[in-house]
Structures are given as C-alpha cells and as structure tokens.
Amino acid sequence: MKADQKKLGVLLAYLAQGIHILSGILYTPIMLRLLGQSEYGLYQLVVSVVSYLNVLSLGFGSSYMRFYSRIKKDGDEEKVASFNGMYLTVFLIIAGICLLCGAVLVENIRLIFGDGLTEQEYPKAQILLALMVFNLALTFVAGAIDSFLTAHEEFIFQRILRVLQYLFNPLITLPLLLMGYGSVAMVLVTTVLTVAKLASSLWYSLKRLRVRIHFGGFQWGLLKEMWIFTAFICLNMIADQINWNVDKVLLGRFSGTVAVAIYGIGGQLNTMYMQLSTTISNVFIPQVNRIVAENNDNRRLTELMTKVGRVQFILMSMVVVGFVFLGRNFIHLWAGDGYEYSFGITLLLIVPETIPLIQGLSLEIMRAKNMHKVRSFVYFAMAVCNVFISIPCITLWGARGAAVGTAVTLILFDCIVMNIYYHRSVGLDMAYYWGQILKFVPAFIPIVLLELLFQRLFPTEGFAALIGQGCAYMAVFAVSMWKLGLNDGEKRLVTAPLQRLGRRLFKKA
C-alpha cells in the first residue's frame, strides 16, 4: 500500500507539475499583456519581499518527520497526540507573528522600496503586500497539516489537492483579469484556494487518518531539542530567501519595476524547473529517516540518492538542453517584446542549479543525520557573497548582472563546496554518484548533433514550428536515452506500468 502511495504520489505530483507548467505557459502571456510590464514587475517585487517572512517558520517544519519517527517508534499514542498538538500550536503562533510583521511592512512600505516605485504604484503595493502576508500566514498552518499527511505517507491525497489547486488557479484568475481586476485578483484567488486546501487537509487528517491532536501537556524538553535542531535549518532558509529573492529586491531599488519584470520571467521559469526535482525526492523523505534511524547505512543512502538522482537528471537535462536550443524563441513568442534578456537570465539560473537539484535527497539525509549545520553556514556565506557580487553587476548589466551574481555563487558554494562535504563528512560516496551520472554522457552526443542539424534545416518561426521542433527534440532525447543512457532498472520503471496496463486491457478484451 505504501509502495502504491509512493508510485501514484510521484505520478500525481508530475501531473500537478505538468498542469502548473502548462497553465503557466498558456496563462502567463495573457497575464503579462493584461497587467503590463510595470504591474507585473510590481507583483514580482512584492512577492519577493513577502517571501522573506518565510523565515518566521525557523525551519521548524523540517523537523517533524525526524522527531515523529522517533516518538512513533516508542508506540506511545498519547505522546504522539501531544507532539502533534505542540507542533500545530507552534505554527499557529508563527502565523500570528507573520500577520504582525506584515502590518509593520505595510505601514513602512516607502522605507522598503525607496524611490524604486512611482506614486501611483505605492497604494497597490500596500494592498498586494497585505493580501500576500495573510495568505502566507494561512500557508504556515497548512504546512503543519501537510506534515501529518506526509508522516502517514498519504501522498495521493496531497498530490490530488495540489493538482486541483494548480488547475483552478488560472481558470478562476483569468476571467477576473479580463474584467480588469489586475494583480489584486491574482492574490485573492490564491488566498481562497489556500483556505480550501487547508480545510480539506485538516478534514482528511482528522476524519480519515484519525490523527490525534492534544493541545495540552507541552513536551518542553522535546520542544527545546527541536528548536536546536531547526536553528541551522532556519539559517539555511534565510540564505535561500536571500539567494532567490534578493536579486529582484535589488533590481527594484536600483533599476525599477521593468528590470524586475525581465528578471521575473527568468525567475518564474527557474521556479518551475526547481519544482520538477523536488517532486521525486519528497516521497523518499520517510524512507531516508527510517534508514538513518535503523542502522545509518551510508551505502544504502548513497545508492538511494544515486537512484533518485539519475531519474532527476534525466528529466532536468531534458529541460536544460531543450531550453538551450529552443528557449530564445520560446521566450520571444511566450512573453513578447521587451523580454529578450530573460533567455540569458534563465540559463544563468537553471544550469548551475541543476547540480544541487539532482542531489536534493542529500539535504534530507543530512537532516536525518542531524548534519545540516555546515550546509547552513555554507549557504549563508553564499547568500552574503551573492549580495556583494550582484550589486556591482546590476549597475553594469542590469537584470543580467543580478543573474550573474547568483550563478557564480551557486557554482562555487552549492556545486563545489557541498559535494566535497557530502563525500568527506556526510559519508556519501560522491565518486560513485558522479560515476553513475556521467554514464549519461554518450546519450547526449546524438541529441546535440541532431538538434544542431534541426536548427539549421528547420528554423523556428511561430508557435507551430516551435512545437514541431520541440516534439522532434523530445523524440530524439527519448530514443537516445533509452538506447545509451538508461540502465535496466530505469527501463523497468517505464515498461512495468505499461505491461500491467496491457495485461488489464487484454483481460477486459
């Protein structure tokens, strides 16, 4: 049953991501044209500011699985119920603090943005900021409820909710945009869907899973232990927020909302790209915690990380290589005029980010081992360097300069320093890991050569030509990977479901 939850959970997660990406591709061009470059830049700028409030969770959500597994192992259901109540109470308090901080930000919005906004943009920025803060407060509580579902490995229900959320967001928002309600309507719809998701998750946890929550009897010793554990996760979160949001904030202050909009397109594509990798690794979090709790077998952990990393690499490399060849024309047709620099910005973000993304399971391994402290310091150093590099780069190259700063620090810290740490300290065999990843290299030779030929023979002009060349690229990628890249186990991941489906259809016939 749990194996089915994982498999169907991954499939539903990819369905959700497919809907999210497809809706983004179809919906974003309309949104950009309805909002205009300045209002879209304003929206992206406010999103970046509100994102910094995510650090209020102090990384507490990442500790649930580790401590739940330990308490559940003892078999004391009362202790589990008390732990759930304490955990939920912490997030209710965090949500309240979030609302208070949001009120302060709204009152001091001119201090935050300086002269980067026009007088007409400030009132709308205040409304957007207030709504986004309220939505974030709800998200904190919803995240706590999601932890209960993850602990019970109820991935199917979680992913169904995500599918519905991604599906209804553009379907509801688009008519409101066409009616002229602008970016405020976008945030209102997101908030309503967050409320619906929170209510559904809470009902499922209490009524179907029979999750017990007792708000009395705080386990203060355990709470202190959790705070110590999450302190470095919080540092990591602060670094992440700086790395992925400081560029837009700096651009908004030094270059204005138009530069933020140009960078925002690259950032939006990068966000979609990052979500593709976490879809697989998230379902293995309980398994990682069990391995560490049982025998802390580094060989099993390395093999699991490699297995997941190879699957992630197939998907991520397909996107990166395809974007290298087709991305410039895609952005021109998709976003329209004025976003030419977004192609280079996107490449500067997604190419170096590929390495940490295919190693996403390493973070869960470090957390399960309580060895995530060094990563937090490395990421904080990376964030500080990003700020100091980005400011002069922005003055020289605008939006592209912001991406250069992020790319340089990603390569130095996340790609080089962290891989050394995984190998020498965490106990993961990174030589074995990279040896398995490099086995894909022969598969890329025909892919690149044929794509260069296609580019010369069939230049892309218009969406029809772009779609045709995209389909041809995916066909070449699939055949080359099947023949030269995939191992027997990865091929079985594809053939086994097809064989089961074939047998069922044959029986019905």
Secondary structure, 3 states (H helix, E strand, C coil): CHHHHHHHHHHHHHHHHHHHHHHHHHHHHHHHHHHCHHHHHHHHHHHHHHHHHHHHHCCHHHHHHHHHHHHHHHCCHHHHHHHHHHHHHHHHHHHHHHHHHHHHHHHCHHHHHCCCCCCCHHHHHHHHHHHHHHHHHHHHHHHHHHHHHHHCCCHHHHHHHHHHHHHHHHHHHHHHHHCCCHHHHHHHHHHHHHHHHHHHHHHHHHHHCCCCCCCCCCCHHHHHHHHHHHHHHHHHHHHHHHHHHHHHHHHHHHCCHHHHHHHHHHHHHHHHHHHHHHHHHHHHHHHHHHHHHHCCCHHHHHHHHHHHHHHHHHHHHHHHHHHHHHHHHHHHHHHCCCCCCHHHHHHHHHHHHHHHHHCCHHHHHHHHHCCCHHHHHHHHHHHHHHHHHHHHHHHHHCHHHHHHHHHHHHHHHHHHHHHHHHHHHHCCCHHHHHHHHHCCHHHHHHHHHHHHHHHHHCCCCCHHHHHHHHHHHHHHHHHHHHHHCCCHHHHHHHHHHHHHHHHHHHHHC
